[in-house]
Amino acid sequence: MKQFRLLLLLLAVTPIATSAQEDTTKVNELTVKLQSVNRGEIRNGGYKVEAPEFYDADANPAGEKSNFVLGIHRLHIGYQRPYLEAKLCVEQSGTWGGSGGGNFSVREAWAQLTAKNGLFAKIGRQLLSYDDERIIGSDDWEMLAFKHDALKLGYEGHGHRAHLILCYNQNPANMVEGHTYYENGMLPYKTMHTVWYHYDVPHVPLGASVLFMNVGMQAGEKGVNAHTEWQQLLGGYVKYAPEHWTVEGSYYRQFGNSEYGIKIDAWLASGKVSYDPAPTYGFWAGYDALSGDKYFAVPPKGAIGVVYHDVIRGFNPIYGTHHKFYGAMDFFYVSTYVNGFTPGLQNAFLGGHVSPVKGLDMSLTGHYLAMGTKLANMDKSLGYEIEFETTYKIMKDVSVTLGYSFMNGTETMNKLKRSSGDGTLRWGWLELDITPRLFYTKW
């Protein structure tokens, strides 16, 4: 009888012991996650800028209301083992009630090989995010964020990080004009070469980055003088974060040619100081300056004649997360001014955050906005914007966020955005984020 009980005990313990032993040798991991985001927006006033050539501001004043719900749903599948990692993410997005089932696309589809010495290669459709995301970011707020079909080569180790990114975009392969990239493209550029280097100083909370981009834009008419115009960006980002303080600064210059063959000479400078005396509250202040043009490339409504630009001085933040920097209402570098005009921007901001209870975060930010250049018969001030946001984490994978923004725009803002009304705009939104991990296994 004792032998029988001992046999049963061994049979019960053996699988546990075997499983524990096997866990140390398992190297393959598979993770499946779901991301569901739904955001309702209420707009009381707004600047109609999507198609200004067909828009009549008198018939559709800025004071009209607009209510809608946006939704995006993603399925993430990730695989990982030593020296190899791969990911696939498909997404569906659209406005509630929209016809055709919304937009279906592949957000990420890449594989990465990594060597023991820190070298790696990542190829496929991927998100790119560097430094504070001012120049290159994922911009998830826009629902359909920038994604890049790219080959990324790099090294990471001993405080050094160096990346080389190579992109070449093309319409579906064909034998007629197969080298051109005019329409139906996911991104505006035809080709892009980017070098990014970052160094973290040992034993000092200081990091610095250098970024160089060489972007090729399709130019000329299809079938007639089709060619590529090249524009470059060069600059850097510095972050110093001693105890309770964070100081950030960046400067970039753009040069080369636009897709219309016009010379580019533009710049961006930014600085921000944050103070967080405790994890539950903090403050920040900063200033952004982006250069701008002095003349309309095409005259505004009602004007006669065309002004020739010998140099474009309006800075283009390329593929950055603009929603993060220039006001939550996205009037700058997300939407455009009339006729594509870019008078630059000055953005002075001040804000703070507080977490009164566990899981609840609240923030308030104020922006004073002005043009980066002086125009004849126009005041430089664009107005001010105040934005409030609060997020509550209901559970580990469910959170709800409420936001409200108010903007008092000037007459200059009305003219540049082709709007009527007093420039007073209000915008509120409520968002539910659900991000559960559906499946995980290791073998």
C-alpha positions, 0 to 999 in steps of 0.5 A: 500500500505504501509503495502504491501511494509513493507511486501516485506521489511520483506520478503527481510530482513528475509533470510539475518537475518536468515542466519546471525543467522545460521552462528554462529551455523554452525559447519561443514566445507567441503573444496575441493582443487586441486593441480597440479604441473608440473616440466620440468628438463634439465640435462647436466651431471649426475651420473647414480646411480639407478642400478650401477650393470648394468651400464657401465659408459664408454658407458654412460658418465656423460656428456649425456643430459636428458630432461623430464617433471614430473607431479603430481595432487592431490585432497584434501577433508577435513572435520572439526567440533569441536573435529573431523577432517578428510582428504582424498587426492588422487594423480596421478604422473608420467613422461609425456609420460610414459605408464600406466597412471603413479602412482595412490595412496592415499596420505592421509586418516586419521581422528583425534579426539581432546578433550577439554583438548588438548589430540588427536588421529589421525589414518590412512595414514598421513604425518609426519613433525617434527622440521626442517624436517631433520629426519622426513619430507614430502619431497614434492619435490620428488613428491611421498613423505613419507607417514605413516600408523600410529596411533598418540596420543598426547597432545598440550597445554600451550607450551607443545607438546608431540606425540607418533607415532605407525606404523606397516606395512604388505603385504596383509594379508595371512596365509603363512608368514603373519608376514613378510614384504619383498616386495611391501611395501610403506615404508622400515620399518616393524614397527616404534615407535616414541616419540617426545616432544617439549617445547616453553619457555614462553616470550622467542623466544626459543623452544627445541625438543627431538626425539626418534625412534625405527625402526624394519626392516625385516631381514632374508630370507623369510621362513627361519629365518625371524626376526626383527632387531631393530635400534634406533635414539635419539637426539634433536633440538633447535631453538632460534629466537630473532629479525632478527636472527634465530639460529638452532642446532641439534644432533642425534645418531643412534644405534642398528642393521641393517637389516643385523645384523651389529651393528650401531654407527653413529651420525649427528650434524648440525648448522645454523644461519640466519639473516633477517634485513628486510622481503625483504632480508636475509642471512644464513650460516651453517654446517652439519656433518654426520658420515661415514664408512671407508670401502666398504661393497662390493668392488667397480668395479674392486676390489677383496675381501670383507671387513667385517664391525663389526660396521656401522658408516654411519649415515642414515637421516631416513625419512627426507627432504634431498633435503632441506639440502644437495644440490638441485641436490640430490646427498646425501641421496637421491641417493646412492654411489656405492654398498650402501657405506656411507662415511658420509658428511660434508656440509658447506653452505652460502646463501641469499634471496631477494624479489625485488618486491611483489610476487617475491623471489630469493635465492642463496646458495653455498655448499662445500661438503666433505666426513665425513671420510678419505679413502685410496688413496682418497681426502676427498673433493667431490666438490662444488655446487651452486644453484639459485632459483626464485619464482614468485606468479602470483596470490594467487593460481598460482606460477612459480619457476625457478631453476638452479644448477651447481656442480663441482665434484672432482675425489673422487666424480666420483669414489664414484658415479661411473661416468666418465667425468670431474665432471662438472654437470648442472641442470635446472628446471621450475615448475608451481604450481596451487592450487585452492580451488574448493569448500567450504561450512559450515553448 
